[in-house]
Amino acid sequence: NIVLYRYPSARIEPFGSFTTGLFLPTSDLDLVIFCSPQPSLFALEKDFGECDMVLGDSMRVLDKLTIPVIRYIDKATGVKVDISLNHLSGFDSAGVITQFMQTYPFLPKLVLLLKQFLALRDLNESYKGGISSYCLILLLVSFLQHHPRHAGTDFSSANLGELLIEFFELYGGRFNYLKTGICVLNGGCYIAKEEIQAHDFLYVRDPARPTDNAGRNCYGMWQVKQAFEVAYKRLSSAVLNRENPV
C-alpha cells in the first residue's frame, strides 16, 4: 500500500524460495518492485519507517550488494523481508530451479535439509560470505549430474541418506575449489578455472546468466567447506558404528 500510494503504476512480486516452495520457516521473503521511474531505496526506507511497519531498528539499505536491497523485519509477523528494485534475475533463477526439481523430484528434500544445516551455522547468507540458496541448489545439481552410480537422471533406487553423506564428502574434501569450476548446463561439466581466469574461491556458472558466477559473493566458502567436512566425518562414522557395533 505504501509503494502503490507513492507510485500508482508500480508492480510488486515475490520471488526466490517463496515461489519455488523451498523456504524454511525462518527464510526471508524476497520481493521486487517494478516501477518506472525507479524510486530510491533510501526514499522507500523513509516511507516504511514512518508507517510503523518495521520491527525496532531492523531496517537497513544494503546498497553495496550486487543487487541492492532494503532489508527489515516485519513488525506484525516477524518475517524477514528483502526488497529490490526492477531486477528480473530472481525470476530467471526460479525458472531454472523449477526445471531441476522436475528432473530430480527428490531435490527439495535435500535442499531444505542443507539449508537448515547452513542456517544453524550462520553460513546461509551470501551478504555475510555464506552460500546462497540458489548456489547451494546448483552445487547439489552438479553433484547429482556427476554421480558415479546413477546414469543420467535415474535415481529411482537412490538412498537420500547416502546422497547426503556423499554430498558432504565431495564438497567437504574431494572437490578442488582452487582449480575447478562448476557448470550445470547441458548435462553438467567441470571447468578449469585457469582457462576462464576465474579467481573466486567458488566458481559456479549461473545457468540463468552464463557470464555470471553464482558463487561470487561466497567469500566464506572455506568455512562452508569445513562444515561439510565435519558433517561427512560424523555421519560416516555414525553409519560405520551402526553397521559394525562393538
N, C-alpha and C positions, 0 to 999 in steps of 0.2 A: 504493500500500500504506500509506503514511504517513497519508494522508487517511482511508482506509477503517478504519484501526486506531482513529483518533480519533473518526470519525463514520461508523459502520457503514451508515447509510442514505443516505450521500452518493452522487451520480452524477457522473462526470467525463466530459466530452465535448469533442472537438476542434471548432473552427470556423475561420472565416476562410479564408485561401488554401489551407490543407491540405485542406479539404473541397471546394473548388471546383477544385482542381488547378492553381491559378495561383500556385504557390510557386516561389521560386528556391532554389538550394542554400543560400543564406545567409539565407533567410527565417526569421522567428520561428515557433515552434509556439504557437498560441493554444489555451488550454484554459479551460473554465469548469467550476466546481464548483457543482453544485446541492445545497443542503443546508439543512435547517431543524431547529433554529435556525441562523442564519448564523454561521459561525465568524469570528474576527477574522483579517485578513490578517497582522497582526503575530504572532499566535499560530502561524499556519502558517509564517511566516518562521522563527520559533524552532525549530519541529519540523524543518523542512527543513535548517536549519543544523546541527542536532545529528546528522543522519543521513549526513553526508559525501557529499551528492549534488550539491553546488554547487561550481562551479569558482572557486577563490580567494575574492575578496570581491565577486563579481559580483552578489550578490543585493541587490535594493532593493525596498522597498514604495513604490509611487508612488500615494499616496493623494489627491493633488490633481488627478488626471486626472478627466475626465468619468465614466469607468468605472475605478475604482481597480484596480490590478493588483499582483501580485508578479512581478518580472522578475528572471531569473537565467540563467546559462549552465550547462547540464547537464554535470557533470564527466565522465561516461562517454562522451558523444557529441559534446560541443562545441556542441550545438544551443541556440539562444536560446529561452527559454520565457517566455510571459506567461500568468499565471493570474488569472482574475477570478472573482467570486462571484455566482451567482444572477441573471445577466442574459441575456435572450433576444435582444438586438438583433443579436448576431453571427449567429444562425441566420436571422433575418429578412433580413439583408443578403446572406447566402449564397444564399438563395432568389431574391432579386432578380437577383443576378449570374448565377445558373444560367439564369434566363429570358432574360436578354440574350444569353448565349452561344448559346442555341438560335436566337435571332433573327439573330445575327451570328456564324456558326460560326468565322470567322477572328479574332474578337475576342481570344482568348487569345494569339495571336502578337504582336499589337500591345501587349497588356497586359504580357507578360513582357519585351519589349524596352524598354518605357518604364520598367518597374520597375527593370530593371538600370541604365538610363540615370540614373535618380534616385538609386539606391543608390550608384553610383560617385561621385556628387557630394554624398553625405550629405544628400539632400533628401527622403528617403523615410520619415522618422519623424515622425508627427504630433505626438508629445510634444516634439520639437525644433523644431516650427514648419513642418516639411515637409508633404508631401501624402500622405495615407494611400492604400493600395492601393484601398480602396473608393471614395474620392473621385476618384482617378485614373480608375477604370473609368467612373464617372458622367460625367466630362469627355469621355472617349472616346465614350461612347454618345451624348451630346448632339451632339458633332461629327458623328457618323455620321447622326443624325436630321436635321440641317440641311444635309447635304452637297448642294451645288447640282447635281451631275452624276448623282446616283443617286436615283431616285424611290423613296421608301419604304424598303424593305429590300433592293432589288435591287442587290447589289454583285457579281454574278457576273462582271462584266468589270473589276472594280477591281484596281488595281495597289497592293499593300501598301506599296511604297516611296513611291509618290506620296501615299498616305494619310498616311504617317508625316510626310513633309515638310509637308503641308497642315495636319496637327495642330499641328506646331511653329509654323507660320505663324499659325494662328488664335490660339492661346493665348500665343504669344510676342510678338504685335504687334497683331493686328486686334481682339481681344476687349476690350471696355471693362469692366474689372473694377469701376470706380468706380460705374457706373450700371446695370450689367446683372447679373441673377442667372440661374441655370440650373435648369430643371425637365425631367426626362426622362419624366414621367408622361404617359400618353395621347398618345404620339407625339412628345412633347417640345415645349417652348416656351421663350422667354426672358421674364424677369420684370423689370420696372422696380423696382430696389431701393428707390427713393424711396416707391413705393406700399406696400411691405410693411415699410418702415422698417428695412431690413437695413443694418447698419453694418460688418459684417465685410468685409474686402477681397475675399474669395472667398465667394460665396453659391451653394450647390448644394443645392437642396431634396432631402432624403432621401426616396426613394420608399418606403422601408420605414416611415418615421416622418415624414410630411409636415410636421409642425410643427418639425422639426429642420433645422439647417443642417449638412450633411456636411462643409462646408469651414470650420467654425467655428474649429478649432484650427490652421488653416494660416496662422499669423501670419508665416511666412517665404515666403508665396506670391510676393512680389516677386522673391525670389532664384530661385524656380522659373520664373517668367515670363522672367527674364533668361537662364536656362539654355536654355529653349525658343527664345528669340530667337536666341541664338548658334548653336544647333543648326540652326535654319532657314537662317540665312545661310551656314553652312559647307556644309550638304548641297546647298542650291540652287546655290551657287557651283560645287561639285564636279560636279553634274549638267550645269550650263551649260558648264563647261570640257570635259567629256567629249563633249558634243554638238557643240561648236564649237572643236575643237583648233586651236591656233595653227599 
